[in-house]
């Protein structure tokens, strides 16, 4: 999320975040078991369509897209969509799961892409983390 804020323009972030629910819903239709799929009412379909139309109009009005911004936004979407699908699957299939378990799954799912991005961005990640942990207010 921080990398996206640093690399993306507001236009890129708005457009991609408006498309995330639509893409998530489409992927859910393919991979979720039929009994766990959310039934899309007419109002939901209209709402998703309005999000796509809004994203298109916004991108036409503020077309300040860059290659770096598009890459960052695509990576954010690649992290957000599986995250949302796992959330929906767990909430629908196992509504009795404790919140503490759901929170730990939430943290792990977000930790993995963050670690990959940090490792790619930081030449010596382990040394940076060790140095960071020597700060008394953090350790």
Helices and strands as residue ranges (DSSP letters): H 2-7, H 10-31, G 34-36, H 42-61, H 67-93, H 99-121, H 125-133
